[in-house]
Amino acid sequence: MSTTDIRQRFSSLSITLHWLMVLLISAVYAAILLRENYPKGTDMREGLKSWHFILGLAVLALVIIRLVARLSQRKPPVTPEPSAWQALLANATHLALYAFMLAMPLAGWVILSASGKPIPFFGLELPALVGQSKTLAGQVKDWHETVGTIGYFLIGFHALAALFHHYIVKDDTLRRMLPGRH
């Protein structure tokens, strides 16, 4: 592979973090949705909720690493160059996705903190971010659930845009982020 081909792609680190985030976010959604299949108070339901919290905090940790990687590395250009409105929409979508990946785990952490519950993270217990407040916990939980629903559409739009660029526009938007091509 030529040096030009490599410069047209994201780094191996960025690609790995992207697809790891896809898996983690899918697991976060799966855990919270699957819990509905079990009666309240059962071990399985509580275990799925715990995994939702733990994996959500893993998203927070990885998005911070991902942001550092993104800001420290050059973003490869799309070939052929997209129109100004497409570039603006792509940038807005990416900004929204990063805000989502930061805000949702932080909101979950606030919910647990305000509820007076432990904040589990792979065998550790993280400190509370706020004092106990049932009112705050309820308000942030409502927001968290609403934004979680919006997240489906945001993620779906991102995936559809990548497929649109690959199959309709026929640019290299998707190929720049596919694994195993370096």
ZANUTOR-712269 format. One line per 4 residues: number of its first residue (from 1); for each residue y negated, x negated, z negated of N, C-alpha, C, O. Coordinates in steps of 0.05 Angstrom, whole numbers. Each point is the difference from the previous one (the first is absolute). Layout:
NUM> Y X Z Y X Z Y X Z Y X Z ~ ...
REM end
This chain:
1> 24 -17 0 -24 17 0 -25 -18 0 -1 -20 -14 ~ -18 27 30 -24 -16 2 -19 4 -24 2 20 -14 ~ -21 -38 11 -20 2 -21 -17 25 4 -8 13 -20 ~ 3 -6 45 -16 24 6 14 25 -10 -12 18 -11
5> 39 -17 16 16 23 -9 -2 3 -30 -3 22 -11 ~ 5 -44 -4 0 0 -29 -28 10 -10 -1 15 -19 ~ -20 -24 32 -27 8 -9 -5 29 5 -18 12 -12 ~ 34 1 29 -4 28 7 15 18 -20 -1 25 2
9> 14 -37 -22 16 16 -19 -11 -6 -28 -13 -20 -6 ~ 20 39 -12 -6 -5 -28 18 -21 -11 21 -6 12 ~ -28 -7 -34 17 -20 -12 26 12 -11 1 24 -4 ~ 19 -41 0 25 9 -11 -5 13 -27 13 20 -7
13> -31 -32 -9 -6 12 -26 -12 28 2 9 18 -14 ~ -28 -14 32 -12 26 4 20 20 10 1 23 -9 ~ 17 -31 27 20 18 11 20 8 -22 7 23 -3 ~ 2 -43 -13 18 6 -22 -12 19 -20 13 19 -9
17> -38 -25 1 -13 18 -19 -4 28 11 3 19 -15 ~ -10 -17 40 -4 27 12 26 16 -2 -1 23 -10 ~ 23 -34 19 25 15 0 12 4 -28 13 20 -5 ~ -18 -39 -13 7 4 -28 -15 23 -12 11 16 -16
21> -37 -14 23 -16 23 -10 10 26 11 1 20 -14 ~ 8 -20 39 11 25 12 24 9 -17 3 23 -7 ~ 15 -42 1 24 6 -16 -8 9 -28 11 20 -10 ~ -29 -34 -3 -8 7 -27 -13 27 -2 6 16 -17
25> -25 -11 35 -14 26 0 20 23 6 -2 21 -12 ~ 21 -26 30 20 20 5 17 5 -25 6 23 -6 ~ 1 -44 -8 16 3 -25 -16 14 -22 11 16 -15 ~ -37 -21 14 -17 14 -20 0 30 6 3 16 -19
29> -8 -9 44 1 28 7 28 12 -5 2 23 -10 ~ 19 -37 18 27 10 -3 6 6 -29 12 20 -7 ~ -19 -39 -11 6 3 -28 -13 25 -12 12 15 -15 ~ -37 -10 22 -14 23 -12 9 26 12 1 20 -13
33> 7 -21 38 10 25 13 29 6 -9 6 23 -5 ~ 11 -43 3 27 4 -9 3 10 -28 19 13 -7 ~ -39 -19 -10 1 8 -28 1 31 -2 11 11 -19 ~ -22 2 39 0 30 0 28 12 2 4 23 -6
37> 15 -40 14 28 10 3 15 1 -27 23 9 -1 ~ -36 -19 -20 13 -2 -26 -16 16 -21 -25 0 1 ~ 39 12 -20 -15 15 -21 -17 -17 -17 5 -24 -4 ~ -27 35 -5 -19 -14 -18 15 -10 -24 17 13 -12
41> -23 -38 4 11 -12 -24 27 -15 5 9 -14 -18 ~ 2 17 42 26 -15 6 -6 -29 4 -22 -8 8 ~ 43 -8 -13 -3 -29 3 -7 -7 29 -17 -18 5 ~ 29 31 14 -5 -6 28 -29 6 8 -12 -16 13
45> 2 38 -22 -28 7 6 -19 -20 -13 -18 -9 13 ~ 23 2 -38 -17 -19 -14 2 -28 13 -20 -14 2 ~ 44 7 6 4 -26 14 -15 -1 26 -12 -20 7 ~ 13 42 9 -15 0 25 -30 -1 -5 -15 -14 15
49> 5 27 -36 -28 -2 -6 -8 -29 -8 -20 -10 8 ~ 38 -3 -24 -5 -28 -7 -1 -18 24 -18 -17 3 ~ 36 21 16 0 -15 24 -25 5 17 -10 -18 13 ~ 1 43 -13 -25 6 14 -23 -16 -12 -16 -12 15
53> 14 10 -41 -21 -16 -13 3 -30 6 -19 -13 7 ~ 43 3 -11 6 -29 4 -6 -8 29 -14 -20 4 ~ 24 35 15 -4 -7 28 -29 4 8 -10 -15 17 ~ -3 35 -28 -29 3 5 -16 -24 -9 -18 -9 14
57> 25 -1 -37 -14 -24 -10 7 -25 17 -16 -18 3 ~ 41 18 8 7 -22 18 -17 1 26 -8 -20 11 ~ 2 45 -2 -18 3 22 -27 -12 -6 -12 -14 16 ~ 2 19 -40 -26 -11 -8 0 -30 0 -18 -13 11
61> 39 1 -22 2 -29 0 1 -12 29 -13 -19 6 ~ 29 32 11 3 -11 27 -25 6 17 -6 -17 17 ~ -8 39 -22 -24 4 16 -21 -20 -6 -16 -7 17 ~ 15 -2 -42 -19 -21 -7 7 -26 15 -18 -13 11
65> 43 6 -11 9 -23 16 -7 4 30 -9 -18 13 ~ 14 42 -4 -4 6 28 -30 -2 7 -7 -10 22 ~ -10 19 -39 -29 -2 5 -9 -29 1 -16 -8 17 ~ 26 -8 -35 -6 -29 0 9 -12 26 -15 -15 13
69> 39 21 -4 11 -10 25 -17 9 24 -6 -15 18 ~ -1 41 -19 -16 11 22 -28 -13 2 -10 -5 22 ~ -2 1 -45 -27 -12 0 0 -30 5 -20 -11 9 ~ 43 -2 -13 0 -29 4 11 -8 27 -1 -23 8
73> 12 42 7 11 -6 26 -15 15 22 -11 22 -4 ~ 10 -34 27 -13 13 23 18 23 10 24 -3 3 ~ -37 25 3 15 23 10 3 -4 31 -20 -4 14 ~ 44 5 -4 4 -5 28 -12 23 17 1 23 -8
77> -13 -30 30 -13 21 17 21 17 13 22 -8 5 ~ -30 33 1 17 18 15 -5 -6 30 -23 -3 9 ~ 45 2 6 -3 -5 29 14 22 15 24 6 -5 ~ -38 7 23 -28 -2 6 -17 12 -22 9 16 -16
81> -34 -25 15 -18 7 -21 -5 31 0 -5 11 21 ~ 7 2 -44 -4 29 -1 -29 7 3 -18 -17 -3 ~ 13 42 9 -27 10 2 -14 -1 -28 14 -3 -20 ~ -40 5 20 -15 -2 -25 9 22 -20 3 -5 -23
85> 0 30 33 7 22 -18 29 -4 -11 5 7 -23 ~ 13 -19 39 27 -5 -10 0 -21 -22 13 2 -20 ~ -29 -23 25 -2 -22 -20 -13 11 -26 9 -7 -22 ~ -29 24 25 -13 11 -24 20 18 -15 2 -1 -25
89> 13 18 39 20 17 -12 22 -16 -14 9 7 -22 ~ 0 -28 36 21 -18 -12 -10 -13 -26 14 0 -20 ~ -39 -10 21 -11 -13 -24 -3 21 -23 6 -7 -23 ~ -15 31 29 -4 21 -20 28 7 -12 2 4 -24
93> 18 -2 41 26 7 -9 12 -21 -18 11 6 -21 ~ -15 -32 29 10 -22 -17 -14 0 -26 12 -5 -21 ~ -38 9 21 -16 1 -25 11 23 -18 3 -4 -24 ~ 2 27 36 11 23 -15 28 -7 -12 6 7 -22
97> 10 -20 38 27 -8 -9 -1 -19 -24 14 2 -19 ~ -32 -22 21 -3 -19 -22 -11 14 -25 9 -5 -22 ~ -28 22 26 -11 16 -23 22 16 -13 3 2 -24 ~ 14 11 41 23 16 -9 19 -18 -16 9 8 -22
101> -2 -31 32 20 -18 -13 -11 -12 -26 16 -7 -17 ~ -42 6 15 -12 -10 -26 -4 23 -19 7 -2 -24 ~ -18 25 33 -8 22 -17 24 15 -12 -1 8 -23 ~ 21 -4 39 23 16 -10 14 -13 -23 5 14 -20
105> 3 -39 21 13 -12 -24 -19 -2 -24 9 4 -22 ~ -34 -10 27 -19 0 -22 -3 28 -13 -1 2 -24 ~ 1 18 40 -1 28 -10 25 6 -17 -2 12 -21 ~ 25 -21 31 25 4 -15 -1 -14 -27 9 11 -20
109> -20 -35 20 -3 -16 -24 -18 15 -20 5 0 -24 ~ -27 11 34 -19 15 -17 14 25 -11 -4 7 -23 ~ 20 7 40 14 24 -9 18 -7 -24 -1 14 -21 ~ 17 -35 24 18 -7 -21 -16 -9 -25 7 7 -23
113> -28 -22 27 -16 -9 -22 -13 23 -15 2 2 -25 ~ -14 16 39 -13 23 -12 20 19 -13 -7 15 -18 ~ 31 -15 28 21 17 -12 13 -13 -25 16 12 -13 ~ -24 -37 8 12 -14 -23 28 -9 5 15 -6 -19
117> -7 3 44 28 -8 7 0 -30 6 -20 -12 7 ~ 44 0 -10 2 -28 7 -3 -4 31 5 18 15 ~ -14 -42 -8 -4 -6 28 21 -21 7 -5 -24 -4 ~ 28 33 15 22 -19 6 -5 -15 26 -10 10 20
121> 18 -36 -21 -1 -16 24 21 -22 -1 -4 -21 -11 ~ 28 28 22 23 -19 1 5 -13 -27 0 -25 -1 ~ 4 41 -19 7 -11 -26 -24 -7 -18 4 -5 -24 ~ -27 6 35 -25 -5 -16 -13 27 -6 6 20 13
125> -23 -20 -33 -17 23 -5 -29 -9 3 -10 -16 -16 ~ -3 27 36 -28 -8 6 -19 15 -20 7 21 -11 ~ -30 -33 7 -19 13 -19 -13 25 12 -1 3 25 ~ -7 14 -42 -14 25 9 -27 -8 11 -14 -18 -10
129> 6 32 31 -27 -4 12 -21 16 -14 -24 -7 0 ~ 32 30 -11 -19 18 -13 13 11 -26 24 -2 -3 ~ -41 13 -14 11 13 -24 13 27 7 -3 10 22 ~ 17 0 -42 13 26 4 -20 23 4 -19 2 -15
133> 25 14 36 -17 23 5 16 18 19 3 -5 23 ~ 7 27 -34 15 19 16 -17 11 23 10 5 22 ~ -36 -1 -27 -18 10 21 -1 -19 23 3 7 23 ~ -8 -33 -30 -2 -20 21 27 -3 15 0 -2 24
137> 22 2 -39 26 -2 12 5 22 20 10 -4 22 ~ -17 29 -29 3 23 18 -17 -2 24 9 6 22 ~ -34 -14 -26 -19 -2 23 9 -22 20 1 5 24 ~ 7 -28 -34 9 -21 17 26 7 13 5 -7 23
141> 13 21 -37 26 8 11 -5 19 24 13 -3 21 ~ -31 22 -24 -7 18 22 -10 -16 24 9 5 23 ~ -27 -23 -28 -11 -17 22 23 -16 13 1 -2 24 ~ 16 -11 -41 22 -16 9 19 16 19 8 -10 20
145> -2 34 -28 18 17 16 -14 7 26 13 0 21 ~ -38 7 -21 -15 7 24 -1 -23 19 5 2 24 ~ -12 -25 -34 -3 -24 17 28 -9 10 3 -10 22 ~ 18 15 -39 27 -6 9 8 17 24 13 -10 19
149> -22 35 -18 5 17 23 -16 -10 24 11 -1 22 ~ -36 -6 -26 -16 -11 21 13 -26 11 -2 -5 24 ~ 14 -10 -41 13 -25 8 21 4 21 3 -17 18 ~ 12 39 -19 20 6 21 -14 0 28 10 -11 19
153> -32 25 -18 -15 3 25 -12 -27 9 0 -7 23 ~ -11 -8 -42 -12 -26 6 21 -19 11 -4 -14 20 ~ 27 12 -34 21 -17 8 12 9 27 5 -16 18 ~ -1 42 -15 10 11 25 -19 -5 23 9 -7 22
157> -35 9 -27 -20 -5 21 1 -30 8 0 -6 24 ~ 3 -11 -43 2 -29 5 24 -6 17 -1 -15 20 ~ 24 26 -27 25 -4 15 -2 12 29 8 -13 19 ~ -19 37 -17 -3 12 26 -20 -16 18 4 -2 24
161> -25 -8 -36 -19 -17 15 14 -25 11 -5 -8 23 ~ 22 -4 -39 14 -24 9 18 7 23 1 -15 20 ~ 13 37 -22 17 9 22 -16 8 25 8 -6 22 ~ -30 19 -26 -18 7 22 -9 -25 15 0 -1 24
165> -8 -19 -40 -9 -25 13 22 -14 15 -4 -12 21 ~ 28 13 -32 23 -13 12 9 14 25 5 -13 21 ~ -1 39 -22 12 15 22 -20 12 20 7 2 24 ~ -30 5 -33 -20 13 18 -21 -21 10 -3 -4 24
169> -10 -9 -42 -21 -19 7 13 -26 11 -11 -14 17 ~ 35 8 -28 16 -24 8 -15 -26 -6 1 -19 15 ~ -14 18 -39 -11 -25 -9 19 -13 -20 22 10 -4 ~ -30 -31 -9 18 -14 -19 -5 6 -29 8 -15 -18
173> -21 38 12 -6 7 -27 25 0 -18 0 -13 -21 ~ 21 26 30 25 1 -16 15 -26 1 10 -9 -21 ~ -8 -4 43 15 -25 3 -11 -22 -19 14 -17 -8 ~ -40 18 2 -12 -20 -17 11 1 -29 -2 -19 -15
177> 13 42 8 9 4 -28 31 3 -2 10 4 -22 ~ 4 -6 44 29 3 -1 13 -26 -11 -9 -22 7 ~ 29 25 -24 14 -23 -11 18 -14 21 8 13 20 ~ -1 -38 -26 20 -13 16 -8 -10 27 18 -5 17
181> -43 3 -12 -9 -8 27 -15 -26 0 -12 -7 21 ~ 11 -7 -43 -16 -25 0 15 -22 13 -10 -22 2
REM end
